[in-house]
Amino acid sequence: MVRSAALACGLCLTVTGSAAARTQQQEAQPLTIEEATIAEIHAEMEAGRLTASQLVEHYLRRIQAYDKRGPAINAIILVNPRARDRAYELDRAFADSGFIGPLHGIPVIVKDNYDTHDLPTTGGSLSLQGSIPPDDAYQVRKLREAGAIVLAKSNMAEFAFSPYHTVGSALPGHTRNPYALNRVPAGSSGGTGAAVASNFGTVGIGTDTGNSIRGPSSHNLLVGIRSTMGLTSRDGIIPLYLDRDIGGPMARTVADAVAVLDVIAGFDPADPVTADSRGRTEESYAEFLRADGLNGARIGVLRQISNTETADPEILRRFEEALDVMRREGAVVIDPVRIPEQDDIPRGARWCPRFRTDINAYLASLGPDAPVRSLGDIIRSGRFHPSIRSSLQRFMGIDEPPEQNAACQRADANRRLLRAGVRRVLAQHELDAMVYPTWSNPPRLIGDLNTPHGDNSQDLAPHTGFPAITVPMGFVYDGLPTGLQILGDAWSEPTLIAIAYSYEQATKHRRPPPTVPRLPR
């Protein structure tokens, strides 16, 4: 028998249980499932007022109403047809013995470059239509073991090529930004970003080679975590540049993003880079959700990134307001600090163009049933969006493996220089973190690839392997979201989480998008 009770106001929640400490002054004000956190959802389940099945139905109703209809957010490639069955199984398990794990019953939006053994994984490309991997990506497996429900696979920029918009051949049309339907959600994890922002699921996971967790999180008023290289496994993720690829959480709050990080972090024998995490992971990153995390923190301001000629003045105003909040909350703000290597190393000299090697290795892992076996097969199939043809052909022309490629050797040398430069500045000023706008310009209009994009995420974190978190920084103009990026040294996630959470609690910038309102009962 499933523990359940009719919700007093349809699909409303009343904050109780573990969330009560945060809401005592509000006398348990009702809270709709839209924007509900993991802790609040679990409190309702413990109180018998909500089941995983009810929660899944709620999100499925929203997807049906808003993803291809109405505002047509177009964030979802595929809804998991077994999500209801899994929710029912979890409800039965809960009735017998309680939560099976820290994400019990939590519906997750999964970017469609994560392998799922029971659903196709396309990388946003028709060339991989119907490709069902032999097993789950490591992170997906850990989420399921923690009790999460894979609710849907989300749209992405095809093969994660574009940080600017989310469009591919697997799903017709662009994914829209729910805060302004004529604007982009950024790329390549724009489907996850738009879906989580639209309350199509509780949390999501994306991938970030240069920008693609942090950019869509910024454009959709979310929290996104790009962790230290090696903290999370890349196993079972369709690669772009494997030496820069990282998978991680995208959520509406820092606490929810950290709840996902707690589950997916750690050593995976299938990904050798995660060996570096042994002895460096925390038992629980949730311990660092500290409202006073800014008090005494030393924060460096990277004006060389924030204050460029093309930076939008409204975003710069939000950035100044963010710095004022930090000072008010007790942070020591060192303004400015400068990393010479950031200006000295050309951006194009930071990348190893290894897509052909990495995608061929991934396709080989799919076994004999893979719809294509190589990059050459993808090109010959013609089953891809026209916008990526030149990129595919360019990568096809790179024959050398990364260890023999001069551009890769140069990128590796520059990686070491940039890491040393960042660490020198952190040590020189005794900094806990450095900050700058995640993007210096608001979300572009769909189809606009000419005006300044403002993507600052490509510069430091991918090439150093250092962690960075983006957190909502407020709005510009007519409700367009913007984000604050917080960067630190390798394995400094506890410090960055404390800073991000403290800033979030002091500002409370998160608001649901107006285009996808609460559904009538």
Secondary structure, DSSP 8 states (H G I E B T S, - for coil): -------TTSSEEE--GGGGGGTGGGTS-EEESTT--HHHHHHHHHTTS--HHHHHHHHHHHHHHHTSSTT----EEEE-TTHHHHHHHHHHHHHHHS-SSTTTT-EEEEETTB-BTTB---TT-GGGTT---SS--HHHHHHHHTT-EEEEEE--SGGG--SS----SSSSS---BTTBTTB---SSTHHHHHHHHTTSSSEEEEEESSSTTHHHHHHTT-EEEE--BTTB--TTB--SSTTT-EEEEEESSHHHHHHHHHHHBS--TT-GGGGGGTTTS-S-GGGG--TTTTTT-EEEE-HHHHS-TT--HHHHHHHHHHHHHHHHTT-EEE-----HHHHHS-GGGG----HHHHHHHHHHHT-TT-S--SHHHHHHHT-S-GGGHHHHHHHHT--S-GGG-HHHHHHHHHHHHHHHHHHHHHHHTT-SEEEEESBSS---BTT--SS---B-TTSSHHHHT--EEEEEEEEETTTEEEEEEEE-STT-HHHHHHHHHHHHHHH------TTS-----
